[in-house]
Amino acid sequence: MQYPLDLNTNSHGFVQFDIKRFVNTLTGGTVERPINTIRLYVPPGIVKTDGVTYANTDLKAASTFAKGASAAEGELTFTGATGVAGRLMARGLTRKSLSVASNLIQDDILDDAAVLGALDLAAGIAINPNTKATLERINPRSFTMQFEFIPTSAEEAEAVHDITQMFREEMYPEFGNDNGGGAIKNFFSRRADQEEAANQEGDDGLFSEFFLKYPNTFGVSVHPAGLKTERQFITKFKDSFLSQVSVSHAGAGTTYHKNGAPINTQMTLVFQESETPTKADIRGGF
């Protein structure tokens, strides 16, 4: 399936979408050959977003507190790097005052936050939050492609319809069971009056709508100069889920072919890769 119909993949640039059945590789599954392929012209713009998320973590004087706690002589309890005793110690209390304040706080006579705030206010100082950026996660990458179809014949208009229809269908999951495990289904089966009737229907019956099968994935590759391209200048894509499809027929008014197909169709595809990359992937061209 391709657009335009006379697309020459040997000499013309094109984008190839290989539709693959979803396989859970974590459980030992292997990726199968594509069940369908779509080839389109290279769009004028391909937007791919890389990102890593960092969190802001207030370390404060954690290491100092920990050292102070280990130096205490047992009459003061200090739990964790931000314990009350450690925080009081950091504010310069004498040993006697520190012991009295800690006991009053532990007995719930005084509020630790109020005591600490009063000491800071009196001294005119505040604990340095010592905020550091800490790596939180690698963001799943997404990429967007926009296409405009202006079919010159009814036959080509049919091809455009089939292409947009296939992208829309392959984006969605479908009802299924719990992958043959049966544990959840059996749990409900013991409590459902309809179980016998559902089995007589020869399918999952009542239980089929409890689960959604993962949709198929897309293997996307870009060939700006056709199959003869030896070096890949555009980054490669990991197998991806199609997360959004937008189809518009308003680009050229309300003009249609004789078979009723619009003469102008615009389509936007948004993909999200199924796994996050690492530095090794980037070095490998992804």
VOBADREN-645690 format. One record per residue: x, y, z of N, C-alpha, C in turn; residue in three letters. Coordinates in nm, 2 decimals. Layout:
BEGIN
ATOM     n_x     n_y     n_z    ca_x    ca_y    ca_z     c_x     c_y     c_z    r
ATOM       X       Y       Z       X       Y       Z       X       Y       Z  ALA
...
This chain:
BEGIN
ATOM     n_x     n_y     n_z    ca_x    ca_y    ca_z     c_x     c_y     c_z    r
ATOM    0.09   -0.12    0.00    0.00    0.00    0.00    0.09    0.12    0.00  MET
ATOM    0.07    0.22   -0.10    0.15    0.33   -0.10    0.08    0.45   -0.16  GLN
ATOM    0.14    0.57   -0.14    0.10    0.69   -0.21    0.22    0.78   -0.23  TYR
ATOM    0.23    0.84   -0.35    0.14    0.82   -0.47    0.16    0.68   -0.53  PRO
ATOM    0.06    0.64   -0.61    0.06    0.51   -0.67    0.19    0.48   -0.75  LEU
ATOM    0.25    0.59   -0.81    0.37    0.57   -0.89    0.49    0.59   -0.81  ASP
ATOM    0.49    0.58   -0.68    0.61    0.60   -0.60    0.72    0.50   -0.64  LEU
ATOM    0.83    0.55   -0.67    0.95    0.46   -0.71    1.04    0.46   -0.59  ASN
ATOM    1.04    0.35   -0.52    1.12    0.34   -0.39    1.27    0.33   -0.42  THR
ATOM    1.31    0.30   -0.54    1.45    0.29   -0.57    1.51    0.43   -0.59  ASN
ATOM    1.44    0.52   -0.64    1.50    0.65   -0.67    1.43    0.77   -0.59  SER
ATOM    1.31    0.75   -0.55    1.24    0.86   -0.48    1.24    0.83   -0.33  HIS
ATOM    1.25    0.95   -0.25    1.25    0.94   -0.11    1.11    0.89   -0.06  GLY
ATOM    1.11    0.81    0.05    0.98    0.76    0.10    1.00    0.73    0.25  PHE
ATOM    0.89    0.72    0.32    0.88    0.67    0.46    0.81    0.54    0.46  VAL
ATOM    0.86    0.44    0.52    0.80    0.31    0.53    0.75    0.28    0.67  GLN
ATOM    0.63    0.23    0.68    0.57    0.20    0.80    0.54    0.05    0.80  PHE
ATOM    0.61   -0.03    0.88    0.59   -0.17    0.89    0.50   -0.20    1.01  ASP
ATOM    0.38   -0.26    0.99    0.29   -0.28    1.09    0.32   -0.42    1.15  ILE
ATOM    0.35   -0.43    1.28    0.39   -0.56    1.34    0.29   -0.59    1.46  LYS
ATOM    0.27   -0.72    1.47    0.19   -0.76    1.58    0.26   -0.74    1.71  ARG
ATOM    0.19   -0.68    1.81    0.26   -0.66    1.94    0.31   -0.79    2.00  PHE
ATOM    0.43   -0.78    2.05    0.49   -0.90    2.11    0.56   -0.85    2.24  VAL
ATOM    0.52   -0.92    2.35    0.58   -0.89    2.48    0.72   -0.96    2.49  ASN
ATOM    0.82   -0.89    2.45    0.96   -0.94    2.45    1.01   -0.97    2.60  THR
ATOM    0.94   -0.92    2.70    0.99   -0.94    2.84    0.96   -1.09    2.88  LEU
ATOM    0.86   -1.15    2.81    0.82   -1.29    2.84    0.88   -1.39    2.74  THR
ATOM    0.98   -1.34    2.67    1.05   -1.43    2.57    0.99   -1.43    2.43  GLY
ATOM    0.89   -1.34    2.40    0.84   -1.34    2.27    0.94   -1.28    2.17  GLY
ATOM    0.92   -1.32    2.04    1.01   -1.27    1.94    0.93   -1.19    1.84  THR
ATOM    0.99   -1.09    1.79    0.93   -1.00    1.69    0.91   -1.07    1.56  VAL
ATOM    0.78   -1.07    1.51    0.75   -1.14    1.38    0.77   -1.04    1.26  GLU
ATOM    0.76   -1.10    1.15    0.77   -1.02    1.02    0.65   -0.93    1.02  ARG
ATOM    0.66   -0.82    0.95    0.54   -0.72    0.94    0.42   -0.79    0.87  PRO
ATOM    0.30   -0.75    0.92    0.18   -0.81    0.87    0.13   -0.72    0.76  ILE
ATOM    0.18   -0.60    0.75    0.14   -0.50    0.64    0.24   -0.39    0.63  ASN
ATOM    0.25   -0.33    0.52    0.35   -0.22    0.50    0.28   -0.11    0.42  THR
ATOM    0.31    0.02    0.47    0.26    0.14    0.40    0.38    0.22    0.36  ILE
ATOM    0.39    0.27    0.24    0.49    0.36    0.20    0.43    0.49    0.15  ARG
ATOM    0.49    0.60    0.20    0.44    0.73    0.17    0.56    0.82    0.13  LEU
ATOM    0.54    0.93    0.07    0.64    1.02    0.03    0.70    1.08    0.16  TYR
ATOM    0.83    1.13    0.16    0.89    1.19    0.27    0.82    1.32    0.30  VAL
ATOM    0.76    1.34    0.42    0.69    1.47    0.45    0.79    1.58    0.46  PRO
ATOM    0.75    1.71    0.45    0.84    1.82    0.45    0.90    1.84    0.59  PRO
ATOM    0.84    1.79    0.69    0.90    1.81    0.83    0.88    1.69    0.91  GLY
ATOM    0.98    1.64    0.98    0.97    1.53    1.08    1.02    1.58    1.21  ILE
ATOM    0.94    1.58    1.31    0.97    1.64    1.44    0.99    1.52    1.54  VAL
ATOM    1.11    1.51    1.60    1.14    1.40    1.69    1.19    1.47    1.82  LYS
ATOM    1.13    1.43    1.93    1.17    1.50    2.06    1.24    1.40    2.15  THR
ATOM    1.36    1.44    2.20    1.43    1.36    2.30    1.42    1.44    2.43  ASP
ATOM    1.42    1.37    2.54    1.41    1.44    2.67    1.44    1.34    2.78  GLY
ATOM    1.50    1.41    2.89    1.53    1.34    3.01    1.48    1.43    3.12  VAL
ATOM    1.41    1.37    3.22    1.35    1.44    3.33    1.44    1.44    3.46  THR
ATOM    1.47    1.56    3.51    1.54    1.57    3.64    1.45    1.63    3.74  TYR
ATOM    1.47    1.58    3.86    1.39    1.63    3.98    1.48    1.72    4.06  ALA
ATOM    1.42    1.81    4.13    1.49    1.90    4.22    1.49    1.84    4.36  ASN
ATOM    1.60    1.80    4.41    1.61    1.74    4.55    1.68    1.83    4.64  THR
ATOM    1.62    1.86    4.76    1.68    1.94    4.86    1.77    1.85    4.95  ASP
ATOM    1.90    1.86    4.93    1.99    1.78    5.01    2.01    1.84    5.15  LEU
ATOM    1.99    1.98    5.16    2.02    2.05    5.28    2.16    2.02    5.34  LYS
ATOM    2.17    1.99    5.47    2.30    1.96    5.52    2.30    1.82    5.57  ALA
ATOM    2.25    1.73    5.48    2.23    1.59    5.52    2.35    1.52    5.57  ALA
ATOM    2.46    1.54    5.50    2.59    1.48    5.54    2.64    1.53    5.68  SER
ATOM    2.62    1.66    5.70    2.66    1.72    5.83    2.57    1.66    5.94  THR
ATOM    2.44    1.65    5.92    2.35    1.59    6.02    2.39    1.45    6.05  PHE
ATOM    2.43    1.37    5.95    2.46    1.24    5.97    2.59    1.23    6.06  ALA
ATOM    2.69    1.31    6.03    2.81    1.31    6.11    2.78    1.35    6.25  LYS
ATOM    2.69    1.45    6.27    2.66    1.50    6.41    2.59    1.39    6.48  GLY
ATOM    2.50    1.31    6.42    2.43    1.21    6.48    2.52    1.10    6.53  ALA
ATOM    2.62    1.06    6.45    2.71    0.96    6.49    2.80    1.00    6.60  SER
ATOM    2.82    1.13    6.62    2.90    1.18    6.73    2.83    1.19    6.86  ALA
ATOM    2.70    1.19    6.86    2.62    1.20    6.98    2.65    1.08    7.08  ALA
ATOM    2.62    1.10    7.21    2.67    1.01    7.31    2.55    0.92    7.36  GLU
ATOM    2.45    0.90    7.28    2.35    0.80    7.31    2.23    0.86    7.38  GLY
ATOM    2.24    0.97    7.45    2.13    1.03    7.52    2.03    1.10    7.42  GLU
ATOM    2.08    1.13    7.30    2.00    1.19    7.19    1.98    1.09    7.09  LEU
ATOM    1.85    1.08    7.04    1.82    0.99    6.94    1.81    1.07    6.81  THR
ATOM    1.87    1.01    6.70    1.87    1.08    6.57    1.84    0.98    6.46  PHE
ATOM    1.73    0.99    6.40    1.68    0.90    6.30    1.69    0.97    6.16  THR
ATOM    1.78    0.92    6.08    1.78    0.98    5.94    1.86    1.11    5.94  GLY
ATOM    1.90    1.14    5.82    1.98    1.26    5.80    1.91    1.39    5.83  ALA
ATOM    1.78    1.39    5.83    1.70    1.51    5.86    1.63    1.50    5.99  THR
ATOM    1.67    1.42    6.09    1.61    1.40    6.22    1.61    1.53    6.29  GLY
ATOM    1.52    1.54    6.40    1.51    1.66    6.47    1.64    1.70    6.55  VAL
ATOM    1.70    1.59    6.61    1.82    1.62    6.68    1.93    1.68    6.59  ALA
ATOM    1.95    1.62    6.48    2.05    1.67    6.38    2.02    1.81    6.34  GLY
ATOM    1.89    1.84    6.32    1.86    1.98    6.27    1.88    2.08    6.39  ARG
ATOM    1.85    2.04    6.51    1.88    2.13    6.62    2.03    2.15    6.64  LEU
ATOM    2.10    2.04    6.63    2.25    2.05    6.64    2.31    2.15    6.54  MET
ATOM    2.25    2.14    6.42    2.30    2.23    6.31    2.28    2.38    6.34  ALA
ATOM    2.19    2.41    6.43    2.15    2.55    6.46    2.24    2.60    6.58  ARG
ATOM    2.33    2.52    6.63    2.42    2.57    6.72    2.37    2.56    6.87  GLY
ATOM    2.27    2.48    6.90    2.23    2.47    7.04    2.34    2.41    7.12  LEU
ATOM    2.34    2.45    7.25    2.43    2.39    7.35    2.39    2.25    7.38  THR
ATOM    2.47    2.17    7.43    2.44    2.03    7.46    2.32    2.02    7.55  ARG
ATOM    2.32    2.11    7.66    2.21    2.10    7.75    2.08    2.14    7.69  LYS
ATOM    2.08    2.25    7.61    1.96    2.30    7.55    1.91    2.20    7.44  SER
ATOM    2.00    2.14    7.38    1.97    2.04    7.27    1.89    1.92    7.34  LEU
ATOM    1.94    1.88    7.45    1.88    1.77    7.52    1.73    1.80    7.56  SER
ATOM    1.72    1.92    7.62    1.59    1.97    7.67    1.49    1.98    7.55  VAL
ATOM    1.53    2.05    7.45    1.45    2.07    7.33    1.41    1.94    7.26  ALA
ATOM    1.50    1.85    7.25    1.47    1.72    7.19    1.37    1.64    7.27  SER
ATOM    1.38    1.64    7.40    1.28    1.57    7.49    1.14    1.63    7.48  ASN
ATOM    1.14    1.76    7.48    1.01    1.83    7.47    0.94    1.80    7.34  LEU
ATOM    1.02    1.80    7.23    0.96    1.77    7.10    0.92    1.62    7.09  ILE
ATOM    1.00    1.53    7.14    0.96    1.39    7.14    0.84    1.36    7.22  GLN
ATOM    0.81    1.44    7.33    0.70    1.42    7.41    0.58    1.49    7.36  ASP
ATOM    0.59    1.55    7.24    0.48    1.63    7.18    0.44    1.75    7.26  ASP
ATOM    0.53    1.80    7.34    0.50    1.92    7.41    0.52    2.04    7.33  ILE
ATOM    0.63    2.04    7.25    0.66    2.14    7.15    0.66    2.08    7.01  LEU
ATOM    0.62    2.17    6.92    0.62    2.13    6.78    0.76    2.16    6.72  ASP
ATOM    0.82    2.06    6.65    0.96    2.07    6.61    0.97    2.18    6.50  ASP
ATOM    0.87    2.19    6.41    0.88    2.30    6.31    0.88    2.44    6.38  ALA
ATOM    0.80    2.45    6.48    0.79    2.58    6.55    0.92    2.62    6.62  ALA
ATOM    0.98    2.52    6.68    1.11    2.54    6.75    1.22    2.58    6.65  VAL
ATOM    1.22    2.50    6.54    1.33    2.53    6.44    1.30    2.67    6.38  LEU
ATOM    1.18    2.70    6.35    1.15    2.83    6.29    1.18    2.94    6.39  GLY
ATOM    1.16    2.93    6.52    1.19    3.03    6.61    1.34    3.05    6.63  ALA
ATOM    1.41    2.94    6.62    1.56    2.95    6.63    1.62    3.02    6.51  LEU
ATOM    1.56    2.99    6.39    1.61    3.05    6.27    1.58    3.20    6.27  ASP
ATOM    1.46    3.24    6.31    1.42    3.37    6.31    1.50    3.46    6.41  LEU
ATOM    1.53    3.40    6.53    1.61    3.47    6.63    1.75    3.49    6.58  ALA
ATOM    1.81    3.39    6.51    1.94    3.40    6.46    1.95    3.48    6.33  ALA
ATOM    1.84    3.49    6.26    1.84    3.56    6.13    1.91    3.47    6.02  GLY
ATOM    1.89    3.34    6.04    1.95    3.25    5.94    1.85    3.15    5.89  ILE
ATOM    1.87    3.08    5.79    1.79    2.97    5.74    1.88    2.86    5.68  ALA
ATOM    1.83    2.74    5.69    1.91    2.63    5.64    1.91    2.64    5.49  ILE
ATOM    2.03    2.63    5.43    2.05    2.63    5.29    1.98    2.50    5.23  ASN
ATOM    1.88    2.51    5.14    1.82    2.39    5.09    1.91    2.30    5.01  PRO
ATOM    2.02    2.36    4.96    2.12    2.28    4.88    2.06    2.20    4.78  ASN
ATOM    1.98    2.26    4.69    1.90    2.19    4.59    1.99    2.14    4.48  THR
ATOM    1.98    2.01    4.44    2.05    1.95    4.34    1.96    1.89    4.24  LYS
ATOM    2.00    1.88    4.11    1.92    1.81    4.01    1.96    1.67    4.01  ALA
ATOM    1.86    1.58    4.03    1.88    1.44    4.03    1.81    1.37    3.92  THR
ATOM    1.87    1.28    3.85    1.81    1.21    3.74    1.69    1.13    3.78  LEU
ATOM    1.58    1.15    3.72    1.45    1.08    3.76    1.42    0.98    3.66  GLU
ATOM    1.42    1.01    3.53    1.38    0.91    3.43    1.42    0.96    3.29  ARG
ATOM    1.43    0.86    3.20    1.44    0.89    3.05    1.30    0.90    3.00  ILE
ATOM    1.26    1.00    2.93    1.13    1.02    2.87    1.11    0.93    2.75  ASN
ATOM    1.00    0.86    2.73    0.97    0.80    2.61    0.97    0.90    2.49  PRO
ATOM    1.04    0.87    2.38    1.04    0.97    2.27    0.92    0.96    2.19  ARG
ATOM    0.88    1.07    2.14    0.77    1.08    2.04    0.81    1.15    1.92  SER
ATOM    0.74    1.13    1.81    0.77    1.20    1.68    0.64    1.22    1.60  PHE
ATOM    0.64    1.32    1.52    0.52    1.36    1.45    0.55    1.37    1.30  THR
ATOM    0.46    1.33    1.22    0.47    1.34    1.07    0.34    1.39    1.02  MET
ATOM    0.35    1.48    0.92    0.23    1.54    0.86    0.24    1.52    0.71  GLN
ATOM    0.12    1.47    0.66    0.11    1.44    0.51   -0.01    1.52    0.45  PHE
ATOM    0.01    1.55    0.33   -0.10    1.61    0.25   -0.12    1.52    0.12  GLU
ATOM   -0.24    1.47    0.10   -0.27    1.39   -0.02   -0.36    1.47   -0.11  PHE
ATOM   -0.32    1.48   -0.24   -0.40    1.54   -0.34   -0.41    1.44   -0.46  ILE
ATOM   -0.49    1.34   -0.44   -0.50    1.23   -0.54   -0.55    1.29   -0.68  PRO
ATOM   -0.49    1.24   -0.78   -0.52    1.29   -0.92   -0.62    1.20   -0.99  THR
ATOM   -0.66    1.09   -0.92   -0.76    1.00   -0.99   -0.85    0.94   -0.88  SER
ATOM   -0.96    0.88   -0.92   -1.04    0.81   -0.82   -0.97    0.69   -0.76  ALA
ATOM   -0.89    0.63   -0.84   -0.81    0.51   -0.79   -0.72    0.56   -0.68  GLU
ATOM   -0.65    0.67   -0.70   -0.55    0.71   -0.60   -0.63    0.76   -0.48  GLU
ATOM   -0.75    0.82   -0.50   -0.83    0.86   -0.38   -0.87    0.74   -0.30  ALA
ATOM   -0.90    0.63   -0.36   -0.93    0.51   -0.29   -0.81    0.47   -0.20  GLU
ATOM   -0.69    0.48   -0.26   -0.57    0.44   -0.19   -0.55    0.53   -0.07  ALA
ATOM   -0.58    0.66   -0.08   -0.56    0.75    0.03   -0.66    0.71    0.14  VAL
ATOM   -0.78    0.68    0.11   -0.88    0.63    0.21   -0.84    0.51    0.28  HIS
ATOM   -0.79    0.41    0.20   -0.74    0.29    0.26   -0.62    0.31    0.36  ASP
ATOM   -0.54    0.40    0.32   -0.42    0.43    0.41   -0.46    0.50    0.54  ILE
ATOM   -0.54    0.60    0.53   -0.59    0.67    0.65   -0.67    0.57    0.74  THR
ATOM   -0.75    0.49    0.68   -0.83    0.39    0.75   -0.74    0.29    0.82  GLN
ATOM   -0.64    0.25    0.76   -0.55    0.15    0.82   -0.48    0.21    0.94  MET
ATOM   -0.43    0.33    0.93   -0.36    0.40    1.04   -0.46    0.41    1.16  PHE
ATOM   -0.58    0.45    1.13   -0.68    0.47    1.24   -0.71    0.34    1.31  ARG
ATOM   -0.73    0.23    1.23   -0.76    0.10    1.29   -0.64    0.05    1.37  GLU
ATOM   -0.52    0.06    1.32   -0.40    0.00    1.39   -0.37    0.08    1.52  GLU
ATOM   -0.42    0.20    1.53   -0.39    0.28    1.66   -0.46    0.22    1.78  MET
ATOM   -0.58    0.16    1.76   -0.66    0.12    1.87   -0.64   -0.02    1.91  TYR
ATOM   -0.66   -0.05    2.04   -0.66   -0.19    2.09   -0.79   -0.25    2.06  PRO
ATOM   -0.80   -0.38    2.09   -0.93   -0.45    2.07   -0.95   -0.54    2.20  GLU
ATOM   -1.08   -0.58    2.21   -1.11   -0.67    2.33   -1.04   -0.80    2.32  PHE
ATOM   -0.99   -0.85    2.43   -0.93   -0.98    2.43   -0.93   -1.04    2.57  GLY
ATOM   -0.86   -1.15    2.59   -0.86   -1.21    2.72   -0.72   -1.18    2.79  ASN
ATOM   -0.70   -1.25    2.91   -0.58   -1.22    2.98   -0.46   -1.31    2.93  ASP
ATOM   -0.45   -1.31    2.80   -0.33   -1.38    2.74   -0.32   -1.52    2.77  ASN
ATOM   -0.43   -1.59    2.80   -0.43   -1.73    2.82   -0.40   -1.77    2.96  GLY
ATOM   -0.37   -1.67    3.05   -0.34   -1.70    3.19   -0.46   -1.76    3.26  GLY
ATOM   -0.57   -1.70    3.24   -0.70   -1.75    3.29   -0.72   -1.72    3.44  GLY
ATOM   -0.62   -1.66    3.51   -0.64   -1.64    3.66   -0.75   -1.55    3.69  ALA
ATOM   -0.75   -1.43    3.62   -0.86   -1.33    3.65   -0.99   -1.38    3.60  ILE
ATOM   -0.99   -1.44    3.48   -1.12   -1.50    3.43   -1.18   -1.60    3.52  LYS
ATOM   -1.10   -1.69    3.57   -1.15   -1.79    3.66   -1.20   -1.74    3.79  ASN
ATOM   -1.14   -1.63    3.84   -1.18   -1.56    3.96   -1.32   -1.51    3.94  PHE
ATOM   -1.35   -1.45    3.83   -1.48   -1.40    3.81   -1.58   -1.51    3.77  PHE
ATOM   -1.53   -1.61    3.71   -1.62   -1.72    3.66   -1.69   -1.79    3.78  SER
ATOM   -1.62   -1.80    3.89   -1.68   -1.86    4.01   -1.80   -1.78    4.07  ARG
ATOM   -1.80   -1.66    4.02   -1.90   -1.57    4.08   -2.00   -1.51    3.98  ARG
ATOM   -2.00   -1.56    3.86   -2.09   -1.51    3.75   -2.19   -1.61    3.71  ALA
ATOM   -2.31   -1.57    3.71   -2.42   -1.66    3.67   -2.42   -1.68    3.52  ASP
ATOM   -2.36   -1.59    3.44   -2.36   -1.60    3.30   -2.25   -1.68    3.24  GLN
ATOM   -2.17   -1.73    3.32   -2.05   -1.80    3.27   -2.08   -1.92    3.18  GLU
ATOM   -2.18   -2.00    3.22   -2.22   -2.12    3.14   -2.27   -2.07    3.00  GLU
ATOM   -2.35   -1.97    3.00   -2.41   -1.92    2.88   -2.30   -1.87    2.79  ALA
ATOM   -2.20   -1.80    2.85   -2.09   -1.74    2.77   -2.01   -1.85    2.71  ALA
ATOM   -1.98   -1.96    2.78   -1.91   -2.07    2.72   -1.98   -2.13    2.60  ASN
ATOM   -2.11   -2.14    2.61   -2.19   -2.20    2.50   -2.18   -2.12    2.37  GLN
ATOM   -2.15   -1.99    2.39   -2.14   -1.90    2.27   -2.01   -1.93    2.19  GLU
ATOM   -1.92   -2.00    2.26   -1.79   -2.04    2.19   -1.69   -1.93    2.19  GLY
ATOM   -1.70   -1.83    2.28   -1.60   -1.72    2.28   -1.59   -1.68    2.43  ASP
ATOM   -1.52   -1.57    2.45   -1.49   -1.53    2.59   -1.61   -1.47    2.65  ASP
ATOM   -1.72   -1.44    2.57   -1.84   -1.39    2.63   -1.83   -1.27    2.72  GLY
ATOM   -1.88   -1.29    2.84   -1.88   -1.18    2.94   -1.75   -1.13    2.97  LEU
ATOM   -1.64   -1.22    2.96   -1.51   -1.18    3.01   -1.43   -1.11    2.91  PHE
ATOM   -1.46   -1.12    2.78   -1.38   -1.06    2.68   -1.36   -0.91    2.69  SER
ATOM   -1.46   -0.84    2.75   -1.45   -0.70    2.76   -1.38   -0.65    2.89  GLU
ATOM   -1.33   -0.75    2.97   -1.25   -0.71    3.08   -1.11   -0.67    3.04  PHE
ATOM   -1.07   -0.71    2.92   -0.93   -0.69    2.88   -0.92   -0.63    2.75  PHE
ATOM   -0.81   -0.56    2.73   -0.78   -0.50    2.60   -0.64   -0.55    2.55  LEU
ATOM   -0.64   -0.60    2.43   -0.51   -0.64    2.37   -0.44   -0.52    2.32  LYS
ATOM   -0.31   -0.52    2.35   -0.22   -0.41    2.30   -0.24   -0.40    2.15  TYR
ATOM   -0.24   -0.28    2.10   -0.25   -0.26    1.95   -0.11   -0.30    1.89  PRO
ATOM   -0.11   -0.31    1.76    0.01   -0.34    1.69    0.10   -0.23    1.69  ASN
ATOM    0.23   -0.25    1.67    0.33   -0.15    1.67    0.37   -0.12    1.53  THR
ATOM    0.45   -0.01    1.51    0.49    0.04    1.38    0.64    0.04    1.38  PHE
ATOM    0.70   -0.02    1.28    0.85    0.00    1.25    0.86    0.11    1.15  GLY
ATOM    0.91    0.23    1.18    0.92    0.34    1.09    1.06    0.36    1.05  VAL
ATOM    1.08    0.37    0.91    1.21    0.40    0.86    1.20    0.51    0.75  SER
ATOM    1.29    0.60    0.74    1.29    0.71    0.65    1.41    0.69    0.55  VAL
ATOM    1.37    0.70    0.42    1.47    0.68    0.31    1.46    0.81    0.22  HIS
ATOM    1.53    0.91    0.26    1.52    1.04    0.18    1.56    1.03    0.03  PRO
ATOM    1.65    0.94    0.00    1.69    0.92   -0.14    1.66    0.78   -0.19  ALA
ATOM    1.56    0.72   -0.14    1.52    0.59   -0.19    1.61    0.48   -0.12  GLY
ATOM    1.59    0.36   -0.17    1.66    0.24   -0.12    1.81    0.25   -0.14  LEU
ATOM    1.85    0.33   -0.24    1.99    0.33   -0.27    2.07    0.41   -0.16  LYS
ATOM    2.00    0.47   -0.06    2.07    0.55    0.04    2.16    0.45    0.12  THR
ATOM    2.29    0.49    0.13    2.38    0.41    0.21    2.40    0.46    0.35  GLU
ATOM    2.40    0.59    0.37    2.42    0.64    0.51    2.29    0.70    0.56  ARG
ATOM    2.26    0.67    0.68    2.13    0.72    0.74    2.16    0.85    0.82  GLN
ATOM    2.12    0.96    0.75    2.13    1.10    0.82    2.02    1.13    0.91  PHE
ATOM    1.90    1.08    0.88    1.79    1.10    0.97    1.79    0.98    1.08  ILE
ATOM    1.77    1.02    1.20    1.78    0.92    1.31    1.68    0.81    1.29  THR
ATOM    1.72    0.69    1.34    1.63    0.58    1.33    1.53    0.58    1.44  LYS
ATOM    1.42    0.50    1.42    1.31    0.50    1.52    1.30    0.36    1.58  PHE
ATOM    1.28    0.35    1.71    1.25    0.22    1.77    1.10    0.19    1.73  LYS
ATOM    1.06    0.06    1.74    0.93    0.03    1.72    0.83    0.11    1.81  ASP
ATOM    0.73    0.16    1.75    0.65    0.26    1.82    0.50    0.23    1.81  SER
ATOM    0.43    0.29    1.91    0.28    0.29    1.91    0.23    0.41    1.85  PHE
ATOM    0.13    0.40    1.77    0.06    0.52    1.72   -0.03    0.58    1.82  LEU
ATOM   -0.01    0.70    1.87   -0.09    0.75    1.98   -0.19    0.85    1.93  SER
ATOM   -0.18    0.91    1.81   -0.28    1.00    1.76   -0.28    1.01    1.61  GLN
ATOM   -0.40    1.01    1.56   -0.42    1.03    1.41   -0.52    1.14    1.39  VAL
ATOM   -0.48    1.24    1.31   -0.57    1.35    1.28   -0.59    1.35    1.12  SER
ATOM   -0.71    1.34    1.08   -0.74    1.34    0.93   -0.84    1.46    0.90  VAL
ATOM   -0.80    1.54    0.81   -0.88    1.66    0.77   -0.91    1.66    0.62  SER
ATOM   -1.03    1.69    0.58   -1.06    1.70    0.44   -1.10    1.84    0.40  HIS
ATOM   -1.06    1.94    0.48   -1.10    2.07    0.45   -1.00    2.16    0.38  ALA
ATOM   -0.89    2.09    0.33   -0.78    2.17    0.27   -0.82    2.24    0.14  GLY
ATOM   -0.91    2.18    0.06   -0.94    2.24   -0.07   -1.09    2.26   -0.09  ALA
ATOM   -1.16    2.31    0.02   -1.30    2.33    0.01   -1.38    2.20    0.01  GLY
ATOM   -1.48    2.20   -0.07   -1.57    2.08   -0.07   -1.57    2.01   -0.21  THR
ATOM   -1.45    2.01   -0.27   -1.44    1.95   -0.40   -1.41    1.80   -0.39  THR
ATOM   -1.48    1.71   -0.47   -1.47    1.57   -0.46   -1.46    1.51   -0.60  TYR
ATOM   -1.40    1.39   -0.60   -1.39    1.31   -0.72   -1.53    1.25   -0.75  HIS
ATOM   -1.55    1.19   -0.87   -1.67    1.14   -0.91   -1.72    1.03   -0.82  LYS
ATOM   -1.63    0.96   -0.76   -1.67    0.85   -0.66   -1.70    0.90   -0.52  ASN
ATOM   -1.70    1.03   -0.50   -1.73    1.09   -0.37   -1.61    1.11   -0.28  GLY
ATOM   -1.49    1.07   -0.33   -1.37    1.09   -0.24   -1.32    1.23   -0.25  ALA
ATOM   -1.27    1.29   -0.14   -1.22    1.43   -0.14   -1.09    1.44   -0.22  PRO
ATOM   -1.07    1.55   -0.29   -0.95    1.57   -0.36   -0.83    1.61   -0.28  ILE
ATOM   -0.86    1.65   -0.15   -0.75    1.69   -0.06   -0.77    1.63    0.08  ASN
ATOM   -0.67    1.56    0.13   -0.68    1.50    0.26   -0.55    1.53    0.33  THR
ATOM   -0.56    1.58    0.45   -0.44    1.61    0.54   -0.44    1.51    0.65  GLN
ATOM   -0.33    1.45    0.68   -0.32    1.36    0.79   -0.19    1.39    0.88  MET
ATOM   -0.21    1.39    1.01   -0.10    1.40    1.10   -0.09    1.28    1.19  THR
ATOM    0.03    1.22    1.20    0.05    1.10    1.28    0.14    1.14    1.40  LEU
ATOM    0.11    1.09    1.52    0.19    1.11    1.63    0.23    0.97    1.69  VAL
ATOM    0.36    0.94    1.70    0.40    0.81    1.75    0.47    0.82    1.88  PHE
ATOM    0.47    0.72    1.96    0.55    0.71    2.08    0.63    0.58    2.08  GLN
ATOM    0.76    0.59    2.09    0.84    0.47    2.09    0.81    0.38    2.21  GLU
ATOM    0.82    0.25    2.19    0.78    0.15    2.29    0.87    0.13    2.40  SER
ATOM    1.00    0.18    2.38    1.10    0.17    2.49    1.19    0.30    2.49  GLU
ATOM    1.24    0.33    2.60    1.33    0.45    2.61    1.47    0.42    2.56  THR
ATOM    1.54    0.52    2.50    1.67    0.49    2.45    1.78    0.52    2.56  PRO
ATOM    1.90    0.48    2.53    2.02    0.51    2.61    2.12    0.57    2.52  THR
ATOM    2.23    0.61    2.58    2.34    0.67    2.50    2.39    0.57    2.39  LYS
ATOM    2.39    0.44    2.42    2.43    0.34    2.32    2.34    0.34    2.20  ALA
ATOM    2.21    0.36    2.22    2.11    0.37    2.11    2.14    0.49    2.03  ASP
ATOM    2.17    0.61    2.09    2.20    0.73    2.01    2.32    0.71    1.93  ILE
ATOM    2.42    0.65    1.98    2.54    0.62    1.91    2.52    0.53    1.79  ARG
ATOM    2.42    0.44    1.81    2.38    0.35    1.70    2.29    0.40    1.60  GLY
ATOM    2.26    0.53    1.60    2.18    0.60    1.50    2.04    0.63    1.54  GLY
ATOM    1.99    0.59    1.66    1.86    0.61    1.70    1.84    0.75    1.75  PHE
